[in-house]
Each structure stands twice: as C-alpha cells, then as structure tokens.
C-alpha cells in the first residue's frame, strides 16, 4: 500500500508530494533514534510513546490495528496507528468509526520545536487518510480520537467536534468527525501509485 500526500515545505511554502506507506520497522527505529530525544528535550506530550512496541506487539498481532507513516526523501515525517473494528461513534450511536490510537509528526515539523517547521500538513494528511480509510470500510468518514492537551486546538482547526473530557480515558478530550462523503482526490491523496 502506498499513496501520495501533499505537504508544504516550511521555508518557502512549496507543495511537495510525500509517500504514505504502511508502518515498518524502519519508521519505529527512526522514531527511537531521531525523534525521541528531541521530543523529550522540548517537553512534548508524546515523548514516552513507544512506536517499536506499537509495531511489534499491537499492529503485527492485532488484525484490527493498522499503522502508517509519511516519508519524504527517505525520512519519516509522521506516524499513525488506527483501530478499525471495535470503536463506535458517539455522534451516530450504533455506527462504527476509525479510531486514531496514535498520531505524531516528526519534531522538525512542529512549530513549537522549529520555526518554520520543515514540512507543514503532516498531521492533516494523516487525519485525511484516516477519513479515507473510514470511507473504504463503509464508516462514512467517521473518525474519532482522544487528544493530548497540547493538540486540542489542532483538532478543532481540522473541523473535528469536541465531545468533552472522557473520564474513562484520563480525562483526555474526545474528538470526532461525523458523516462525510468525499473522494480521495478532495483529501489530497493520490491512490494511483
């Protein structure tokens, strides 16, 4: 599986095409060797995430989990893990959705770490792909997630609906996209590759 996604180069706002691929060992290794120290140094909320564990013990052993990465010039720009069978919509009770179990952009793509970021639009591209995957599965574009506190404004800007703090999930705010019908082309994803 490989799709193209559009990112924006921070230094000159030029649009580039990156690859969205299945999460592999190479991506988990890059997280550990290149991301983790920078995330800790800058106090990022996802600094303790273990993408190696997510790959080896979650994605590879649970058929309802899928992992994806965005690569550009052989460098991992973003990571995402989704759950595709067990989560229900809060906006449409009785309907299933794609649940984003983890989403992260490389440290150099975060404005709080580097200005301008090396590439903009990584998180947006990953969320757009989650919506595409929801459409493919017949979930009509429904996607849900629990947000780290520092990312809440990002999800609001993406048009996700804030459904409040979830006491069953460490009081993290739960966000959800509702029903949405669109083509992959509108999401900036080229599935011809």
N, C-alpha and C positions, 0 to 999 in steps of 0.2 A: 504494500500500500504506500503510495506516495502522491501527494498533492502539492501544488504550488500555492503559496500565500504571499500577499504583498506586505512589506514592511517599509518604513520610511527611515532613511539614513538621517541621523540627528544633525550631522554637521552641515548638510546642505539641502535637506528635505527632498532628496531624490528618492523616488519609489524604486525598490528593488524586489526581485522575486526570490523568495526563500523556499526551502522544501519542508513540508510537513510529513514526517515519517513515523513509523512505529518506534516506540521507545526501545532502545537496545542497551547493552552493557556499556558501550562507548559513551552514551549520554549520562548514565549513572556515574561512571568514572570521572567524566568532566565536571559533574556537579561536585563530587568529592574533592577533586584535585584543584579546580579553578574557581568554583563558586563559594564553597562553604566558608573559607577563611574571610573572604570579602563580606559575606552576609553577616558573619559574627562581628567583624570589625566595625560594621556600620549599624549594628543592633537590629537587624531585620528580623521580623517575627517568624520567618520560616527557616531560620538558621539551624534549627535542630532536625529538620526533616531529613529523612534517610531514603534517598531515591534508590540506593542499592537494595535496601530491604524491600521497598515498594516493587521493584522489578523482580527480584528473586523469589519473594515469598507472598506477594499479593497478586501481581499481574500474571506471572507464569503459573500460578497454582489455582487461580480462581477464574474460570471462564467468563464470569460476568464483569471482569475488570479489563480495561484496555488502557494502554499507555501510549503517549505520543510525544514527539519532540519536534521543534522547529530548528532547522540547521541552515546556516548560511556560511559559505566559504569554509566548509568542514568544521564549523564551530557551533556548539549548541547554544541557541538563543532563548529557548523556552521549553518547559516541560509540563505535561498534564497527565493525570490519571482520572479515568471516569468509570462509573459503575452503571451498567446498562440494563439490569433486570429487577432490582429489588426496591427501588425508591418510587414513591408515589408523589404526585403533585399535591400541593396544598391549595393551589388556585383552582384546580379541577379535580376534586376528590374522586378517587376511583380510576384515575388515569395515571399511567406511568410516565417517568421522565428520565433523562440522562442526568446523573448526579456527578458533579465535578468534585472528586475526592481530594484533589490537589492540583494547583496550578502555580507556576513560578516562571518568572522572567530572569534572565541572567543578570548579575549585579550591574554590569556595564550598560544595561538597558533600563535602569531605574533612575529616574530623575533625582531621587533622594541620595543617590550614590554618585552619579556622574551627570554633569550638565555641559552640553546637551547629552542625552543618552546616545549610545552608539546607534541603536535602532529603536524606533518607536513602533507601537502597534502589535507587539508580540502577544500580550495578554488578550487584546481584542481579536487577533487572528485565532488564538486557541479557543476562545469562547465561541467565535463564529463557527469553528469546526465542530464544537460540541453541539451547536444547534443543527448543523448539517447532519451530524450523526443521529440526532434525535429524529429528524425528518426521515432518514433512511430506515430507522427502526419503527416508524409508524407512530411516534410520540408527538407529532405535530409541532416540533420545535421547542417542546418544553424542556427546560434545563434548570436544575437547582443546585445550590451550594451554600455552605456556611463560610462566612468571610472572616478572615483575620481582621482585627480592628483597623489596622492601617490601610486596608484595601476597600473599606466600605464605600468611600466616595467614588472609587473606580467603578464598582459595580452599579452604583446609582447612575453614573455617567453613561454606562452601557445600556441603560434602559431596563435594568432588572428591578423587580418590585421587592422592596424591603418588607419582609413579613415579621420583623421584630426579633428580639433576642430569644434564643432557644435554650431554655433551662436544662434540657436533656443533652445539650451539646456545649457545655462550658459557657453558656450564655452568649455564644457567638451569634451574630445576626444572620438569619437565613434569608437568602435572596432567591428569586425565581423568575425565569422568563415564562410567560404564558404562551398560549396558542399562537403559532406563527407559520404561515405558509410562504415559502420563498424558494427560489432556485439557488443552487450553489454559486452561480455567477454573481448574484447580488451580494454574496458574502465575501467576495474577493478570493474565492478558491477555484483553482483550475484543476479539475479532476481528469484531464486528458493525458496526464503523464503517469 
